[in-house]
Amino acid sequence: MRKYLTLLLLAAVAGTACTRTYRSLGDTHLGVFDRAHVQFVPDSLGTFTEADADGIIHLTNGRIILKKIALPDYKRKVDVKLTVRVESDGDRWDKSGSVFVIPEGSKINLLSIAKGEAAFPEVDSTRYEKLIGTVPGPDFEPTVELMRFMTPFGVGYYSRRDTSTYRSRRPIFIDEWAPEAVWEADITDLYPLLKGEAWVGVFIDTWTKEGYVASVDIDVHETDCAYEGVPRKHVTPLVNTVYYIGQEYPDIFARKDLAVDFELPRFASKAALRYIVTGHGGHSEGDEFTKQENILSMDGETVCDFTPWRTDCASFRRFNPTSGVWRLRNGQPVRSRRDGPRPPVSPDDVIQEIASSDLSRSGWCPGSQAEPIDIPLGELAAGMHRFTLSIPGAQAIDGDKMNHWLVSAYLVWEE
């Protein structure tokens, strides 16, 4: 691991070969979605619904929105920023969300599958069980995440002053509920997947007709750094276990490692592995609420060993108006008045209030984005390689205990 941290420091010191003055050379602002509904409405939206007046295609009964974008093929290096805004339109729960791009070279993809024109390629069940649509296969590359986010409890719809949650659940240290959740990400390294024409989408794991409204903007800034003499970057998708369409909850890590074989067409320099991970399983001892080690290996050598864990979830309280709230006395829940008279409060008692959204979680908080882990790899030879992911403490699905891990990874490299 020390080797890869050293490479990261060297890369930071080396910098770039040209100066970025940020004078306007051809900036582009692209509003992909503007308060578009992401919802579950099987009565009116099917597996695939033709584009509406805004050019939006709805997949999986409205849980995915998809739109074709067009970006210039800039002649200078660019900086690309993604901005995502989400509000509840009546869904009061925390849900996983994904902003993604469909790789251009993938003939089999979410759109062709939803239209009934293709199916995910079969996988070796001894290696992947029933994990279709998550690893590369014939004519298929995994969907690439531009951003993973987690919706907070009810932000937007339940933030309004005319709702019962406005005052009844608002802690004294919050002056008002936030009107929306906003996240930004630098997606410059993913520009090779966006330039020209590309399909960009939003998935939210909602099961309500009210759902959410989502806005997505892409801003491209062309720098004064010419591409001439500067190697262009490439993106190689490796894995994505987000269950966008027709896929099962991925609890495979409870039984085996996930190994992905991929081929580099040519020698790669300045290769970096980007990894996004969130653990789920809402019961108190599930993978959402227990620390689990993630071990990433490339060609048999461990390149990253860490435990995704967020302890700052209480800082997102203003985004969670419908989060469940418990009152604690000396660390124990205070019983409801419906269960009988409460014991008198002693001067020595410690009274606390905690919300579900405050609890630490496996790599995420309600209202946060899941930041990618950036792992520098240095040089990789042309030919076959193997990426291996292990979560040795992962738990299997057990009845309604829906333990699973949403992981995605891709390789960024230069010729």
C-alpha positions as CSV (number, residue, x, y, z in Angstrom):
1,M,0.0,0.0,0.0
2,R,2.9,2.4,0.8
3,K,4.1,2.0,-2.8
4,Y,0.8,3.4,-4.1
5,L,0.6,6.2,-1.7
6,T,4.1,7.2,-2.8
7,L,3.0,7.2,-6.5
8,L,0.0,9.4,-5.5
9,L,2.3,12.0,-3.9
10,L,4.7,12.0,-6.8
11,A,1.8,12.5,-9.2
12,A,0.6,15.5,-7.1
13,V,4.1,17.1,-7.1
14,A,4.6,16.5,-10.8
15,G,1.6,18.6,-11.8
16,T,0.9,19.3,-15.5
17,A,3.0,20.5,-18.3
18,C,1.1,23.6,-19.0
19,T,-0.4,26.5,-17.0
20,R,-4.1,26.8,-16.5
21,T,-5.2,30.4,-16.5
22,Y,-8.9,29.6,-16.7
23,R,-9.7,32.3,-19.3
24,S,-12.8,31.5,-21.2
25,L,-11.9,29.4,-24.2
26,G,-15.2,27.7,-24.9
27,D,-17.1,26.8,-21.7
28,T,-20.3,24.7,-22.0
29,H,-23.2,24.5,-19.5
30,L,-25.4,21.5,-20.1
31,G,-28.7,21.2,-18.2
32,V,-29.3,17.4,-18.5
33,F,-32.4,17.2,-16.3
34,D,-34.4,20.0,-14.7
35,R,-36.6,18.8,-11.8
36,A,-37.4,15.5,-13.7
37,H,-39.5,13.0,-11.8
38,V,-37.9,9.7,-10.7
39,Q,-40.8,7.5,-9.4
40,F,-42.4,4.1,-9.4
41,V,-45.5,4.2,-11.5
42,P,-46.1,0.8,-13.2
43,D,-49.6,1.8,-14.2
44,S,-48.4,4.5,-16.5
45,L,-44.7,3.9,-17.2
46,G,-43.5,0.5,-18.4
47,T,-40.1,-1.0,-18.6
48,F,-39.4,1.4,-21.5
49,T,-41.3,4.6,-22.3
50,E,-40.6,6.7,-25.4
51,A,-39.0,10.1,-24.9
52,D,-41.2,12.8,-23.6
53,A,-41.3,16.5,-24.7
54,D,-38.0,17.1,-22.8
55,G,-36.3,14.2,-24.5
56,I,-36.4,12.1,-21.3
57,I,-36.8,8.3,-21.6
58,H,-38.3,6.5,-18.6
59,L,-37.1,2.9,-17.8
60,T,-38.1,0.4,-15.1
61,N,-41.5,2.0,-14.4
62,G,-40.0,5.4,-13.9
63,R,-37.1,4.5,-11.5
64,I,-34.6,5.5,-14.2
65,I,-34.6,8.6,-16.4
66,L,-32.3,8.6,-19.4
67,K,-31.4,11.3,-21.9
68,K,-28.9,11.7,-24.8
69,I,-26.5,14.6,-24.4
70,A,-23.9,16.1,-26.8
71,L,-20.6,17.6,-25.8
72,P,-18.0,19.1,-28.2
73,D,-14.7,17.2,-28.8
74,Y,-12.5,20.0,-27.3
75,K,-9.1,20.7,-28.8
76,R,-7.7,21.7,-25.4
77,K,-7.8,19.9,-22.0
78,V,-11.0,20.4,-20.1
79,D,-12.3,20.5,-16.5
80,V,-15.7,18.9,-16.1
81,K,-18.0,19.4,-13.1
82,L,-21.2,17.5,-12.3
83,T,-23.9,19.1,-10.1
84,V,-26.9,17.0,-8.9
85,R,-29.9,18.3,-7.0
86,V,-32.5,16.1,-5.5
87,E,-35.8,16.7,-3.6
88,S,-38.3,14.3,-2.3
89,D,-41.7,14.7,-4.0
90,G,-43.4,12.6,-1.3
91,D,-41.1,9.7,-0.7
92,R,-40.0,10.0,3.0
93,W,-37.3,7.3,3.0
94,D,-33.5,7.3,2.4
95,K,-32.7,5.6,-1.0
96,S,-29.6,4.8,-3.0
97,G,-29.2,6.8,-6.2
98,S,-26.8,6.8,-9.1
99,V,-26.0,9.2,-11.9
100,F,-24.4,7.2,-14.7
101,V,-23.3,7.1,-18.3
102,I,-23.7,4.2,-20.7
103,P,-20.3,3.3,-22.3
104,E,-20.4,4.0,-26.0
105,G,-18.8,0.7,-26.9
106,S,-21.4,-1.4,-25.0
107,K,-23.9,-2.7,-27.6
108,I,-25.8,-4.4,-24.8
109,N,-26.9,-1.7,-22.3
110,L,-29.7,-0.5,-20.1
111,L,-31.5,1.0,-23.0
112,S,-31.3,-1.9,-25.4
113,I,-32.4,-4.3,-22.6
114,A,-35.3,-2.1,-21.5
115,K,-36.5,-2.0,-25.2
116,G,-36.4,-5.8,-25.4
117,E,-33.6,-5.7,-28.0
118,A,-31.0,-7.4,-25.9
119,A,-30.3,-9.3,-22.6
120,F,-27.4,-9.2,-20.2
121,P,-24.8,-11.8,-21.2
122,E,-24.8,-14.9,-19.2
123,V,-22.1,-15.2,-16.5
124,D,-20.1,-18.1,-15.1
125,S,-22.2,-19.1,-12.1
126,T,-19.3,-20.6,-10.3
127,R,-17.6,-17.2,-10.3
128,Y,-20.5,-14.8,-10.3
129,E,-23.6,-16.8,-9.2
130,K,-26.5,-14.8,-10.6
131,L,-24.7,-11.5,-10.8
132,I,-25.6,-10.6,-14.4
133,G,-25.0,-7.1,-15.8
134,T,-22.3,-6.3,-13.4
135,V,-19.0,-7.4,-15.1
136,P,-17.7,-7.2,-18.7
137,G,-19.1,-9.7,-21.1
138,P,-19.6,-10.2,-24.9
139,D,-20.7,-6.8,-26.3
140,F,-21.2,-5.5,-22.8
141,E,-19.4,-3.1,-20.5
142,P,-20.7,-2.3,-17.0
143,T,-22.5,1.0,-16.6
144,V,-20.2,3.7,-15.3
145,E,-21.2,5.8,-12.3
146,L,-20.6,9.6,-12.6
147,M,-21.9,9.9,-9.0
148,R,-23.4,7.7,-6.2
149,F,-25.6,9.5,-3.7
150,M,-28.0,8.7,-1.0
151,T,-31.3,10.6,-0.7
152,P,-32.0,12.0,2.7
153,F,-35.2,11.3,4.6
154,G,-37.8,13.5,3.0
155,V,-35.8,16.7,2.1
156,G,-37.8,19.1,0.0
157,Y,-41.4,17.8,0.2
158,Y,-41.3,17.5,4.0
159,S,-39.1,20.6,4.5
160,R,-42.0,22.9,3.9
161,R,-43.4,25.0,6.8
162,D,-46.9,23.6,6.2
163,T,-46.0,20.0,7.0
164,S,-46.2,18.4,10.4
165,T,-42.5,17.5,10.4
166,Y,-41.4,21.1,10.1
167,R,-41.6,21.8,13.9
168,S,-42.4,18.4,15.5
169,R,-39.1,16.8,14.5
170,R,-36.8,19.8,14.1
171,P,-34.0,19.9,16.7
172,I,-33.4,23.2,18.4
173,F,-30.0,23.5,16.8
174,I,-31.5,23.6,13.3
175,D,-33.1,26.9,12.3
176,E,-34.9,25.3,9.3
177,W,-34.9,22.2,7.2
178,A,-32.8,22.3,4.0
179,P,-35.0,22.7,0.8
180,E,-32.9,20.2,-1.2
181,A,-29.8,18.1,-1.3
182,V,-27.0,19.3,-3.6
183,W,-23.8,17.4,-4.6
184,E,-20.9,18.3,-6.9
185,A,-18.2,16.2,-8.3
186,D,-15.1,16.6,-10.6
187,I,-15.7,14.1,-13.4
188,T,-12.9,15.3,-15.7
189,D,-11.4,11.8,-16.0
190,L,-14.8,10.6,-17.4
191,Y,-14.9,13.1,-20.2
192,P,-13.8,10.4,-22.7
193,L,-17.2,8.7,-22.1
194,L,-19.1,12.0,-22.4
195,K,-17.7,13.7,-25.5
196,G,-19.7,13.5,-28.7
197,E,-23.0,11.9,-27.9
198,A,-23.7,9.9,-24.7
199,W,-26.6,8.5,-22.7
200,V,-26.7,9.9,-19.2
201,G,-29.2,8.7,-16.6
202,V,-30.4,8.9,-13.0
203,F,-31.5,5.9,-11.0
204,I,-33.2,6.2,-7.6
205,D,-34.3,3.1,-5.7
206,T,-37.8,4.4,-5.0
207,W,-40.9,2.2,-4.8
208,T,-43.4,5.1,-4.4
209,K,-45.5,6.9,-7.0
210,E,-44.5,10.2,-5.4
211,G,-40.7,9.5,-5.7
212,Y,-38.3,12.4,-6.2
213,V,-37.4,15.2,-8.5
214,A,-33.8,15.4,-9.8
215,S,-31.8,18.0,-11.6
216,V,-28.4,17.3,-13.2
217,D,-26.0,19.8,-14.8
218,I,-22.7,19.3,-16.5
219,D,-20.3,22.2,-16.8
220,V,-17.2,22.0,-19.1
221,H,-14.4,24.5,-18.9
222,E,-11.8,24.4,-21.7
223,T,-8.4,25.4,-20.3
224,D,-5.5,26.9,-22.2
225,C,-3.6,23.6,-22.1
226,A,-3.4,22.1,-25.6
227,Y,-3.9,18.3,-26.1
228,E,-1.1,18.3,-28.6
229,G,1.8,16.2,-27.1
230,V,-0.3,15.4,-24.0
231,P,-1.6,11.7,-23.7
232,R,-5.3,11.4,-23.9
233,K,-7.1,9.5,-21.1
234,H,-9.1,6.3,-21.4
235,V,-11.7,4.7,-19.2
236,T,-12.1,1.0,-18.8
237,P,-15.3,-0.1,-16.9
238,L,-14.6,-3.0,-14.5
239,V,-17.7,-3.7,-12.3
240,N,-21.0,-2.1,-11.2
241,T,-23.3,-4.0,-8.8
242,V,-26.0,-1.3,-8.7
243,Y,-29.3,-3.2,-9.6
244,Y,-30.5,-0.8,-12.3
245,I,-32.7,-3.2,-14.3
246,G,-33.6,-6.9,-13.7
247,Q,-30.7,-7.6,-11.4
248,E,-30.6,-9.1,-7.9
249,Y,-29.4,-7.7,-4.6
250,P,-25.6,-8.4,-4.7
251,D,-24.8,-10.3,-1.5
252,I,-22.2,-12.5,-3.3
253,F,-19.4,-11.1,-1.2
254,A,-20.7,-13.1,1.8
255,R,-19.7,-16.2,0.0
256,K,-16.8,-15.4,-2.3
257,D,-14.4,-12.8,-3.7
258,L,-15.4,-11.0,-7.0
259,A,-12.7,-11.3,-9.6
260,V,-12.9,-9.4,-12.9
261,D,-10.7,-10.2,-15.9
262,F,-10.1,-7.3,-18.4
263,E,-7.8,-6.6,-21.3
264,L,-5.9,-3.4,-21.9
265,P,-5.4,-2.9,-25.7
266,R,-2.1,-1.1,-25.2
267,F,0.5,-0.1,-22.6
268,A,-1.1,2.1,-19.9
269,S,0.7,4.8,-17.9
270,K,-0.6,6.8,-14.9
271,A,-3.3,4.2,-14.4
272,A,-5.6,4.7,-11.5
273,L,-8.4,2.6,-10.0
274,R,-11.6,4.5,-9.0
275,Y,-13.8,2.6,-6.5
276,I,-17.2,3.5,-5.1
277,V,-18.7,1.5,-2.3
278,T,-21.7,1.6,0.0
279,G,-22.9,-1.2,2.4
280,H,-26.6,-1.9,2.9
281,G,-28.9,-4.0,5.1
282,G,-31.0,-1.8,7.4
283,H,-31.3,-4.0,10.5
284,S,-29.1,-2.9,13.4
285,E,-26.5,-5.7,12.8
286,G,-26.6,-5.5,9.0
287,D,-23.9,-4.5,6.6
288,E,-25.2,-0.9,6.7
289,F,-24.4,-0.6,10.4
290,T,-21.3,-2.8,10.8
291,K,-17.7,-2.1,9.8
292,Q,-16.6,-4.4,7.0
293,E,-13.1,-4.5,5.5
294,N,-12.8,-4.0,1.7
295,I,-9.7,-5.5,0.1
296,L,-8.8,-4.5,-3.5
297,S,-6.2,-6.4,-5.5
298,M,-4.7,-6.0,-9.0
299,D,-3.0,-9.0,-10.6
300,G,-2.8,-10.7,-7.2
301,E,-1.3,-7.7,-5.3
302,T,-3.3,-5.8,-2.7
303,V,-3.5,-2.2,-3.8
304,C,-6.0,-0.9,-1.1
305,D,-7.3,-2.3,2.2
306,F,-9.7,-0.1,4.0
307,T,-13.1,-0.1,5.9
308,P,-15.7,2.3,4.4
309,W,-17.3,4.0,7.4
310,R,-18.9,7.4,7.9
311,T,-19.1,8.9,11.4
312,D,-20.3,12.4,10.4
313,C,-23.9,11.5,9.6
314,A,-25.3,13.8,12.3
315,S,-23.9,16.8,10.3
316,F,-26.6,16.0,7.7
317,R,-29.5,16.4,10.1
318,R,-31.0,19.4,8.4
319,F,-31.5,17.3,5.2
320,N,-33.6,14.7,7.0
321,P,-37.0,16.0,8.2
322,T,-38.7,12.5,8.2
323,S,-35.9,10.6,9.9
324,G,-37.0,8.5,12.9
325,V,-36.1,10.1,16.2
326,W,-35.5,8.5,19.6
327,R,-35.2,10.0,23.0
328,L,-32.6,8.3,25.2
329,R,-32.2,8.5,29.0
330,N,-28.8,7.2,30.1
331,G,-28.3,5.5,26.8
332,Q,-31.7,3.7,26.9
333,P,-34.8,4.5,24.8
334,V,-37.5,6.4,26.8
335,R,-40.7,4.5,26.6
336,S,-43.8,5.9,25.1
337,R,-46.5,7.5,27.3
338,R,-48.8,4.9,25.8
339,D,-46.9,2.3,27.7
340,G,-47.6,3.9,31.1
341,P,-46.2,6.7,33.2
342,R,-42.6,7.6,32.6
343,P,-40.2,7.5,35.6
344,P,-39.3,10.9,37.0
345,V,-36.2,12.5,35.6
346,S,-33.3,12.6,38.0
347,P,-30.7,15.5,38.0
348,D,-28.1,12.8,37.3
349,D,-29.9,11.5,34.2
350,V,-28.3,12.1,30.8
351,I,-31.0,12.9,28.2
352,Q,-30.2,12.6,24.5
353,E,-32.0,12.7,21.3
354,I,-30.8,10.8,18.3
355,A,-32.2,10.4,14.7
356,S,-31.8,7.5,12.4
357,S,-30.0,9.7,10.0
358,D,-27.4,10.4,12.7
359,L,-26.1,6.8,12.9
360,S,-22.8,5.9,11.4
361,R,-22.9,3.8,8.2
362,S,-20.9,1.8,5.8
363,G,-19.5,4.5,3.5
364,W,-22.5,6.8,3.4
365,C,-25.0,9.0,5.3
366,P,-28.6,9.9,4.4
367,G,-28.0,13.0,2.3
368,S,-24.4,12.4,1.3
369,Q,-22.7,11.4,-1.9
370,A,-20.3,8.4,-1.9
371,E,-16.9,9.8,-2.7
372,P,-14.8,7.6,-5.0
373,I,-11.6,6.1,-3.6
374,D,-8.7,6.9,-5.9
375,I,-5.9,4.3,-6.1
376,P,-2.9,5.1,-8.3
377,L,-1.5,2.0,-10.0
378,G,1.4,3.4,-12.1
379,E,2.1,1.5,-15.3
380,L,0.2,-1.5,-16.6
381,A,1.2,-3.6,-19.5
382,A,-1.0,-4.3,-22.5
383,G,-2.9,-7.6,-22.3
384,M,-5.0,-9.4,-19.6
385,H,-5.3,-8.3,-16.0
386,R,-7.4,-9.3,-13.0
387,F,-9.1,-7.0,-10.5
388,T,-10.3,-8.7,-7.3
389,L,-12.6,-7.4,-4.6
390,S,-13.0,-9.1,-1.3
391,I,-15.3,-8.1,1.6
392,P,-14.6,-11.0,4.0
393,G,-17.0,-10.0,6.7
394,A,-20.0,-9.4,4.4
395,Q,-23.3,-11.0,5.4
396,A,-25.7,-12.9,3.2
397,I,-29.3,-12.0,2.7
398,D,-31.5,-13.7,5.3
399,G,-35.2,-13.3,4.9
400,D,-36.0,-9.6,5.2
401,K,-32.4,-8.9,6.2
402,M,-31.3,-7.5,2.8
403,N,-27.6,-7.3,3.3
404,H,-25.7,-6.3,0.1
405,W,-22.9,-4.1,-1.2
406,L,-23.2,-1.6,-4.1
407,V,-19.7,-1.4,-5.6
408,S,-18.5,0.1,-8.9
409,A,-15.0,0.4,-10.2
410,Y,-13.4,1.6,-13.4
411,L,-9.8,2.2,-14.6
412,V,-8.5,5.5,-15.8
413,W,-5.3,5.4,-17.8
414,E,-3.2,7.2,-20.4
415,E,-1.6,5.8,-23.5
